[in-house]
Amino acid sequence: MESKIKSIKKKIEESNHFQIQRESVLLIYQLLQNEKSTQIFDSSVILFLQLIYNPNTHVIETTIECIINLIKDKKLNREFVLNKLIESISSLERGNVGIIVKVIILLSIDIEYMSKIIKETNNKGYSIFPLNTLTKQHALSKPEIYDSFSMEIEELLSDSNIPSSLLDQRFEFLKPLVSNLLLNINELPLETSLLHNSLIRIAHNISTLYQPILSHLSSLLYLYNNNNNNKNNKNNNGSYQKIQYIRDLIDLIRFPPQSSNQLNQCNEFQKSILSIIYYLMNVFISGFNEKEISIRNMALTQIQDLIELSPISTTLLWNQSSLNSSSQNLNTPVLVVLLLYLPSSLVCFQKKILNILQSSIESLSSIDLKQILKSSDSNKQVILHTLRLSLSPIIRIISNFNQQQQQQEQEQQLQNENLKKLLKQIETLIFTISTNIERNQEINSNQDIDDEDIEELIFNQSLPTLDIYLLDNFIPINLAWNLLMMNNNDSSSRSSNGGDGGDYLKYEIIPSWLEIIKFNILNQKEIIEEQEEEEKEKEKERKSLINKSNINFSNEFLIYFLSPFLFYKFNQQNEIASEIRIKTIHLLPSICRNSIESISLIPLFFFSIQREESSNVILDLLQSLPDLANNKECLNSVVKVLSILEQQTKKQQQQQQQQQQQQQQQQQQQQSSSNSKSSSSSIIMPSFLLRLYCKLLKSSPLIFTKIEELIYSIIKETTTTTTLSTIEIENKISAAITIKEICEFDSNLGQELIQPLSQFLCKDNDPTILSISLEALSSLCENEILSFTSAWNVIKKNLGQEESFEQDKRSPMVLCSLLDFFSRGGVCDLRGEQNLEQKTIDIISDIIRRIWNLTFVKNINLQDNNHHDDSNLNENNNNINLKVQSKAFETLGNFINAPLLNLELFEKIKSKVPHLLIILSKYQKNQESIDENLIYLLNSLLKNELTEKRSLKTAHQNLKQTKSISIFSSSSGSNNNCNKIFELLNNELINESRTGIKSGILGGLLWFNNDYDSQVTTQQQQQQQENNNNEIKKRVESKKEILINFKLNNQILNESIEYLDLSRDLLTKLMITLGGWNKFMNQCFQALKKNDLMRQSLPSGTKLSIKETNEKVFNEIETMLLKNINENGSTMVKGENSVYALISLAKTQSSICYSQMESIVNQLIQWITKPEEHFKNGENYQLIQSASYLGLGILLPHLLQDSPLIKESINILEFAATSSTSKLDSSIKFNCYLSLAICSLKLSSTKHQNEKKRINLIIYNSFLNYFDNSNNDVQHALNDHDPTSSMIFGGLCLAIGYCSDSFEQLSMSTQLSKIYEIIEKKLIRNQQFSIENNLAHNLLLISFPSIIGSCFKLSLINSNEILNNLIPTIYLNQDKQQQQQQQQQQSIYQCIGYNNLIQILLSKGFTGFDLSMIQQLLISNNKIMNDANNNYSTNVIINSVISTSILIGSPILTQSSQVLFESSLESSVLNFINSNPNSRKEFQSLLNEIIISMSNLFKSPNTDSKLIRYISICLGSITLSTTYNNNNNGLSGGEPENFDHLSNDLLIKALFNTLIDSTTSSTLNDLNLTTVESCLRILNQLNQNDSIKLPIVNWSTIIKRIYSKFRDNINIKKQCITFVSKNIKLSTLSIVMSEWLSLSNFNSESQSIQLKLIKSLPLVLNQLSPIRVNSIFDEIISNIILNDPFLIWNNVLNKLFNQNDQDDDQDDDDDDDDDDDDDDDDDQDDDYKDYNNNNEILLNEIKEIISRFMILNVKNLPSPFIKENEQLSSDNMKLLKIASKSLVHLSKEQLQQCLVLLSGIVDIDSEAKIQYLYVLVLANGNGPFGKVTLSNFYKIKSWCFSSTTAEQQSKVLSILPYILTKPLIENQNSFTFDSILNDIFDSITLTQRQHVIGLELLSQLISTQINNSIFEFNSFFNLYFNFDSNEIKYNQIKSICNTSISFRYLELLPYYLQVFYNGKLNNTINTTIKVTDFIGKLSSLLQNRSSVLGLKTKSIIFSSILTLNQLKFIDSSVNSANDNQLQQLNIFNLYKILKSSPSNNSN
């Protein structure tokens, strides 16, 4: 078979006869028809198909005929043949191409085949079939295809015999082919024109195809390439070709087929017309080059033609349409776009646009207006907005016609009149339609509507949907129109449009939106100006380019769309409408970049003035005119306008004068009234004009001549009349203000106005004019134009007379201005002049005298406020006089700070200081605070005093100070006195055999301090070290002394264990067990240790380490004590004493022998839990067990924090004390409660806070159970007089006192308040309770003072309650008469409680006690002890001994956490005495007498044994040393207590004495409060350099006393905190601050005081111990940061790291609390700034604490988002920015620990916070992360692209600018912008879903890069979000607008790209990314099938591609024709993909 075919083919090739060739072909065909084998057939067919390559046409035709027959017979596959035919095209000769093309078309139009292809295309969106491939691949190489295709398509579609349905199917099938061929318009213009003409003819001829062809050809317009750089397309042939296509389409519209039914296809026909018009608009607005003028002209002409075709086209200009099947995006009406370009276009364009507008207005007016008014409000809103937008262009055009001078003046006037008529028509339409809309809104919504109206509404609301794509400049226009259409007040109209109400620009939001636009524009202009200064050369190039175009599109855009708001009126809300107009007036001048734009606003403003009705709006319009004149080119226009206004004013004045003359002839009386009325409406204009001219002066000095003329004319007019009218006075005031402003603006020009100024000053008496003129004169003197002394000599005649300085002779306003003149002029004259002339000195001296006279204000009564007899002085005048006095103070202060180098003048000022102090101390009671300027004056005097007298600081060193008192004063022989006491006790111990007395003496020896000698030496050494800075070594004990001390302590230990009987008296037992044993065992251990060390030092001794020695001595003592406990013959006393000694040994040596201490705790637990295993004697073991319970509480606080023994021991104690099943002795339960309380008291509040709180609650609940009336069983037990129960109740009552400090430390104020209430109301005064539960009541008297002290510290009770209620009724028995027996039984407990209360309250800062009271108590006690006549009972004497001992500091029965077990005296009373140096000697003498009296009483043979016991213990305890801890008042041996050694004339001494007097005063009154606060403020206003010069004194004592005494006055306490924090190194103020910052004190303070303490931390932390700092952060800051993180990060952490940015400091007080007393915090925090700048570097240990705190608390920072929505919170973002400034100081490892970046989203709120913080820290190039690279942002991008939900995407888009856009742009120095773009494109490509985020990021990056050109657009669309702005109002407005005006940068991407690449063309943008590369990257996104982009986003991308396609000429390389064809076909494919996309609204 194949051989036959080959031979036949050979025959065909050899033969030249066509008949033979035809027969040969038919023969092959016959063979194929007869062949049965499929395989042979297939191979033969391939041979047969090769015949189409034969050059002979008839062979090809015959072969084609046979092939068609084979296909019909289904022997051949149609697709196979088509593919083979297409393959042959490239090899065929040109003449045969047409034959093959015709065959391909014929084979392709088979009905079934077409249906299959069409169906596939509809399903997939695309289809690859042979004919499509032919037109894509071979159209350019074989142009013959066009001829064949044109003929065939015309033949196929013009056949009248074919049904219309088949024609429609054929055209639908051929549409892709037509598109492929027509897109080669640039490469084959002739061929494409033929094809286009063929289609036009078909549409003309075939009515059914008319609309499909029209629609298809109109949609293809946007896809045509505009490659003007193509070699084959010179002189814009491509553009002209497209214009020709449009002309053909217009002809097609003009001449439709007669049989076409346009009514059925009205919507499609309308869409086609709109598509053409919008494309023409794209052509018109995109062309700016001179070569494109003709094309733009053609486009405009064709739009005109379309409008003239039919009425439908005209109405289309007004209507809006939906964009790309999206009802939320509307196309801007054509008229709106044309009007935007009207003012800036060429004259020929303007005429055409005006003609279009004119015809549109006429057509609108010709329609029945009722039909328009019946339409929907949304349709009327479109027309109304379009009309409003048309106003400003027409007004500007009219103004231009008036300015131009043309030859044909008549024609110009006619045109001008036509424009004015047009403007009038538009105004009429606006009024009519707006009135109708407002009326409709008032109509009830339930009103019936006719059916016709409903049909009209439906018709008007159905918007045609256009599949068009807007390019470059059209994008922002369209967005602006959509934004304006949001301004719809009818909610029903909004809902009908399918939009959400929140998406609309609501009417009420417009003022805020306008404010935001203005703010953003001004803000961006400032940024650009800074950039322009850095790049001046580039800026010149940019300006030159702008000047060439003579127009800035962005500014024209804003003026156009914002100017309608200038005429905005809405009758229902007239106030808001006025506000909108005023906001617009202020906004428009800020838009203009150059003079052309400013000039364009002037006619708009004047038109508004002519139409405006609101006087406020007119005023703003006039005041804005000078702003427009900032550009010099506009100055003449504004001046011309003002000249016209001035001429009008003069005409009005002339008319008024004529009227006045007529009235004078008629009636004399009516003259004045009519004169005043007329002048009020006309003569006001000169003053206002003068003010406007004054503003213009800043634009040009040429205006000065005009101003000068007006001023002289005003003076001339006013000097000719004797009585001035109101208007004339206003004119003079205006002239004075103008002179003042000129003198301030340009003093040289002001010099020219000296003559009118002197006339005002020398001849005028009006206070206002004089005051303003004095300010002008001050400016001239300050700028050294005039001499101050000369000027004063001139004006002194009018203003300097003596009587003028009296308050009732001269206006206070003038006096204030005169004082300001002295301050500004006089100070300037004196500055730097040391040697003044005597004449000058006399003048200044006279002035100073006059100023001092003004401070003696008559109307201010310094003593009494009831002194206003003068009738001419009212309350208002009194306030003004206060201002005069204040101004006088300020002026004097300025003279001092000049500085005054002349001492004579300074002394004249300083001489009146006593007068100032009188004012300060006797200020009016009704004044809230003292005058600030008085404070300023005193502060200035103080600074000068400290500077001049430098020896003040060290003056105390030459002073012989009175030493602080002590119990054993060195001057009285302390060693001898102590030794005498020891000898007394020791001798009595040896001689005494009575058990009771011996026990007491042993108790005294246990308390006795053997180391007192060394203690005194140490104090002396400390004083000498402070004074001489020389170290003195301690005295070394000899071996003999060591041995004696060893034996003595060993003896006392053995005898105490053997004979100390504690069972006789509960009080003595408590005295010894809770302190005595502790003191002695520490002393004993040291004595034994020294003895052991001495033995080790002997030659025969064994050397041991310190640790081994400690353990050896400990073990020896422990062994001895355990032996006493465990031996069978041991007595009860011996065993119990051994246990207490063992406990005390373990407690005192816990730090050096911890393991031994822990083993003793285990031993105690064993004795408690398993007593039967250790003891056989039951009675003995109960005492040991009881002591063991108490020992647990003593030792628990010394265990390690993680020790399991703590929890176990607490459980044991709780069970024993509270469980009803524990059958324990009452004494054991007593010790259990006591043990729990002591444990809570001594546990650390930081390490064991939970355990501490648990114990407190145990005791608290037990106390409530026993003593609250709600429990009947317990109450019954209380009533039963049971000794066992009474012992338990007594233990609980005693324990509650020990717990009070713990309650205070943990701020358990609720529980403490409840305890106080129960005791005070139910127990302490309950006589029945005191009788039936005597022990509990007595012990409650001892505990209650601790409760009172803690309640007072936490401000639960006040001083008055204590002084007037508690002390008199409870402890002094002033309200009850008790029996003598009861009084004797209870008096000792009352005595202990009362004296403990004094100590406790003084330690808590109580100031209600007088020194005389303490003195009287001590004298009374001493008198009782010295009684030789036995007039007092033993109990009374015991009370005196105990009272005296407690008052001088004995710790017996103390419940203070600071003294208990510390073996030291309680020093509060001694400190109180020492704080009054004048009384020290007297008290020291009294103390010496008391010691002698107690010793004599002890030695007396008549002394009772009970009294000896108490005296022994008291004498031993008072020998303890005094330690000055944190609770003391900060005494320091080297500091004087007062300034008595300073001279009396010093201000610092006067201020200090005032503070001292305030603390000693017994009453608090307003005078003291105000004065104290003012004195402190004067000290606090000293800067750091001046503060260090303050004289040394015991500042800590006085400040603490002031703080405590005035605890209810918040302002004084704040001043105290400020003083301490600023002078933290002064005296011992750090100790004071440490106490204030304790948890208990901090929690007891008010919120404003807490805030003040927090803000002071940066100044004080370095001076506090690390332990205290750690406690502050753990206990205080950790709680505050949860509620107020801004306060902590901004005011503490940042300032600790010296982050003193000015912007941040200004905002420090924005978040202050709302306390009224916190008003002055701003000033005080400003004082801190001077100190923060010089803050020391943090210590490493403290820095580590703070760093650890920051790391832990990053989690507490808030999310950057608002909780209610996905918007960013400006407050939270600002807080995060503040926090980052301190995070920068962390190390890289620390930052990686707290800022962990994730690649995916888990918790978006928390992760967004971390991402933002990371970026902020990264922004610091010198920070821990080092240099920034793109890799730093990889995880951030991954995190952004990982969002899966709509909420996550919205939040990511909100924060995207701050975590990626801004950081990337700001770090362009590290990586290029091109690398950023490429990286973003790569990331978008790799992501699976979130292309929207990537595209938004891309848009933001490009927008930021071209910000200089487009910032107005971004401002208009609210795309700037400056959350860190300092303007609170701005942030509030911004948050309102963000919820209603929401745009994305992505929506402007096409426009951004056009500006970006035009910038590249103009060399203002540097990029190497080609346009074609950009197109390719965007195209790949649309082709990504896995993308979830919405139709809106896809349309934006496609518009971007089309925009870039028009800009391909920018690329330097020229693409080939095939490349262009491929790109065009690619665009068409993308278009088809987009067309097939579902119409969703996502993204």
Buried (B, 14 or more C-beta within 10 A) or exposed (E): BEEEBEEBBEBBBEBEEEEEBBBBBBBBBEBBEEBEEEEBBEBBBEBBBBBBBBEBEEBBBBBBBBBBBBBEEEBBEBEBBBBBBBEBBEEBEEEBBBBBBBBBBEBBBBEEBBEEBBEBBEEEBBBEBBBBBBBBBBBBEBBBBBBBBBBBBBEBBBEEEBEEEBBBBBBBBBBBBBBBBBBBBBBBBEBBBBBBBBBBBBBBBBBBBBBBBBBBBBBBBBBBBBBBBBEEBEEBBBBBBBBBBBBBBBEBBEEBBEEBEBEEBEEBBBBBBBBBBBBBBBBBBBBBEEEBBBBBBBBBBBBBBBBEBBEEBBBBBBBBBBBBBBBBBBBBBBBBBBBBBBBBBEEEBBEBBBBBBBBBBEBBEEEEBEEBBBBBBBBBBBBBBBBBBBBBBBBBBBBBBEEEEEEEEEEBEEBBEEBEEBBEBBBEBBEBBBEBBBEBBEEEEEEEEEEEEEEBBEEBBEBBBBBBBBBBBBBBBBBBBBBBBBBBBBEBBBEBBEBEEEBBBBBBBBBBBBBBBBBBBEBBBEEBEEEBEEEEEBBEEBEEBBEEEEBBBBBBBBBBBBBBBBBBBBEEBEEBBBBBBBBBBBBBBBBBBBBBBBBBBBBBBBBBBEEBEBEEBBBBBBBBBBBBBBBEEBBEBBBEBBEEBBEEBEEBBEEBEEBBEEBEEEEEEEBEEBBEEBBEEBBBBBBBBBBBBBBBBBBEEEBBEBBBEBBBBBBEBBEEEEEBBEBBBBBBBBBBBBBBBBBBEBBEBBBBBBEBBBEBBBEBEBBBBBBBBBBBBBBBBBBEBBBBBEBBEBBBEBBBEEEBBEBEEBBBBBBBBBBBBBBBBBBBBBEEEEEBEEEBBEBBBBBBEBBBBBBBBEBBBEEEEEEEEEEEBEEEBBEBBBBBBBBBBBBBBBBBBBBBBBEEBBEBBBEBBEEBBEBBBBBBEEEEBBBBBBBBBBBBBBBBBBEEBEEBBEBBEEEEBBBBBBBBBEEBEBEEBBEBBBEBBBEBBEEBEEBBBBBBBBBBBBBBBBBBBBBBBBBEBBBBBEEEEEEEEEEEBEEEEBBEBBEBBBEBBEBBBBBBBBEBBBBBBBBBBBBBBBBBBBBBBBBBBBBBBBBBEEEEEEEBEEEEBBBBBBEEBBEBBBEBBEEEEBBBBBBBBBBBBBBBBBBBBBEBBBEBBBEBBEBBBEBBEEBEEBBEBEEBBBBBBBBBBBBBBBBBBBBEEEBEBBEBBBEBBBEBBBEEEBEBBBBBBBBBBBBBBBBBBBBEBBBBBEBBBBBBEBBBEBBBBBBEEEBEEBBEBBEEEBEEBBBBBBBBBBBBBBBBBBBBBBBBBEBBBBBBEBBBEEBBBBEEBBEBBBBBBBBBBBBBBBBBBBBBBBBBBBBEBBBEEBBEBBBEBEEEEBEEEEBBBBBBBBBBBBBBBBBBBBBBBBBBBEBEEBBEBBEEBBEBBBBEEEEBEBBBBBBBBBBBBBBBBBBBBBBBBBBBBBBBBBBBBBBBBBBBBEBBEEBBEBBBBBBBBBBEBBEEEEBBBBBBBBBBBBBBBBBBBBBBBBBBBBBBBBBBBBBEBBEEEBBBBBBBBBBBEBBEBEEBEEBBBBBBBBBBBBBBBBBBEBBEBBBBBBBBBBBBBBBBBBBEBBBBBBBBBBBBBBBBBBBBBBBBBBBBBBBBBBBBBBEBBBBBBBBBBBBBBBBBEBEBBBBBBBBBBBBBBEEBBBBBBBBBBBBBBBBBEEEBBEBBBEBBBEBEBBEBBEBBBBBBBBBBEEBEEBBEEBBEBBBBBBBEBBEEBBBBBBEEBBBBBBBBBBBBBBBBBBBBBBEEEBBBEBBEBBEEBEEBEBBBBBBBBBBBBBBBEEBBBEEBEBEBBBBBBBBBBBBEEEEBBBBBBBBBBBBBBBBBBBBEEBBEBEEBBBBBBEBBEEBEBBBBBBBBBBBBBBBBBBBBBBBBBBBBBBBBBBBBBBEEEBBEBBBBBBBBBEBBBBBBBBBBBBBBBBBBEBEBBEBEBBBBBBBBBBBEBBEBEEBBBBBBBBBBBBBBBBBBBBBBBBBEEEBEBEEBBBBBBBBBBBBBBBEEBEEEEEB
